[in-house]
């Protein structure tokens, strides 16, 4: 989810620099992608950009730069043995192993190659982000034109994946937000999020007299629940969500881990939470999550279901787990950096060894 998983605090994403979502393209392979990284002439003589075989005409809202366009299609999270790929694969392997369907197949499907070009409606409106929300500003996003943009968060695909009939999925991808460049900020980074939906039967099947319980009711919105949800349903969904992400984070960081939950606000979940872990003596925020807004679920055609969503930043986890001191290093082609992550086992412990002058070509 766009508000989930930047390098800085999640709360920062709820402000002007947060909020990302766009449309879902049917999964395509990188080999099918075509990116023209600079402006190209159109038949009208107006400058335009070609991304993945589509021409995008410039207008008064266009602010994407050739440098940023040159990053599109790099897909660091899919580059084998890249540190972001290692984190993504560890998360994917965890969900495949922990959650299976009736016939032993993975419960969660994974989408890590969805097109980063989305509509403005997908990036914002589909996530219930108000038209006057500061996160829509040109100063915080990369617009191709008034209708299309580079996604500001992987949540841009959430509604469309649910609409396609999926009840449990993970999405990983590159996201784009205008930002100052320093050791912990870069205008292109990578997110991964998860969504799970439950029917009445699925949620209450293991509850005594669960057949008498219901997902929905009409009532007031409170700090604990939305106006359309029953308290019983929300508490079970919240429990399942927190148990799921707790298992994930302990798999990454180890079982001897102190965790705390912080109530927060996101436009597309309620109630909403941030997970913080005690790491090397300090509290570190690692992900945001919550019960999906029912209006969003309904708009995706799943009116009879309730669900949760979480999101995290791959760079943030990799920097902590591998002790990588500078976010710009992820874009390095220096073999002294990349060779340190060519390991036979994705779970192998890696401690990055610093190198001199490692950052050429990472400016935008």
C-alpha positions, 0 to 999 in steps of 0.5 A, a space after each residue: 500500500 502506498 502509505 506502507 513501507 518507505 524508508 522513513 517513518 510510515 507516518 510521513 507517508 500519510 502526509 504530502 509525500 504519501 499515497 500511491 495506487 494505479 491500475 493492474 495490467 495482466 502480468 507481463 514478463 520483463 522481455 515484453 517491456 519497452 521503455 524509451 527513457 527520453 522524450 520522443 517526438 509524436 505525430 503532432 510534434 509534441 514531446 511524448 514518452 513511450 513506456 511498455 509499448 504505449 505512447 504518453 503525450 505530454 501536457 501541462 501536468 507532465 513532470 517525469 524526467 529522462 533520468 527517472 524514466 531511465 530507472 523504469 524497467 530496471 526491476 531490481 527486485 527481480 534481478 537474481 541475487 540482488 539484495 532486494 530480490 533476496 528480501 522479496 524471495 524470502 517473503 515469498 518463500 515464507 508465504 508459500 510455506 506457511 499458507 496453503 490451500 485445500 490441495 496443498 497449493 500456495 494460498 497467496 499468489 505473487 505478482 512482481 512484474 505488474 506495469 508501473 504505469 498506472 492511471 491517476 484514478 488507480 493511484 488515488 481514487 481507487 484507494 479513497 484518497 480525496 481529490 484535494 489530498 496533498 499527496 496528489 501534488 505534482 511536487 510529490 509524484 511523477 506524472 506522465 500527463 493528467 491521466 497517467 503516472 508512475 505508481 507511487 505505491 504498489 497498492 495501486 493494483 489492489 482494487 483490480 486484483 481483488 476485482 479479478 477474483 483473488 482473495 489472497 495475494 502479494 504484490 512487489 514492485 518499483 514505486 516513484 515519489 519525488 524526494 531529496 536524495 540522501 543516504 535514506 531517501 531516493 525517488 525510486 524504491 520498492 515495496 511489497 504488500 499483501 492482501 487477504 479476504 474472508 467470506 463469512 464461512 472462512 472467518 467464522 468456521 473455527 468459532 463455536 456457533 460461528 454460523 450465527 455470526 455475521 460480517 456486516 451490520 449497520 452502526 456507527 464508525 468507532 476507533 475499533 471498527 467501520 460502520 459496516 463491520 461487526 465487532 466480532 468480524 473485525 477482531 478476528 480479521 485484526 487477530 489474523 492480520 497481526 499473527 500473519 505479519 508477526 510470523 513474517 517479521 520473526 522469520 526475517 529477524 529471528 524469534 527473539 524479537 520485541 514487537 509493539 503495535 502503534 495505532 495510526 491512520 491510512 485512508 484505505 484501512 480502518 482500524 490501522 496499525 504500524 508494527 515496530 520492532 526493538 532492533 539494536 536498542 531502538 524501536 524501528 517501524 517496519 510495516 503498516 497494515 489494517 482492516 481494508 475499508 469496506 468501500 474499497 472492497 465493495 468497489 472491487 466486486 467483493 461485497 460479501 467479504 472482509 479483508 486486511 492489507 499490509 505493506 512494507 519497504 524492501 529497501 528498509 528491510 534490506 538496509 537493516 538486515 544486511 547493514 547497507 548504509 546508503 539507499 543509493 547503493 541498491 542502484 550500483 553496478 559495482 561488482 564489489 557490491 553485487 558480489 556480496 549477495 550471490 549466495 546459495 541460500 536466500 536465508 544466508 546471513 549477510 553483512 555488507 562489507 563497505 567499499 570505497 567510492 561505490 555510488 557513481 551513476 546513482 544521481 537523478 
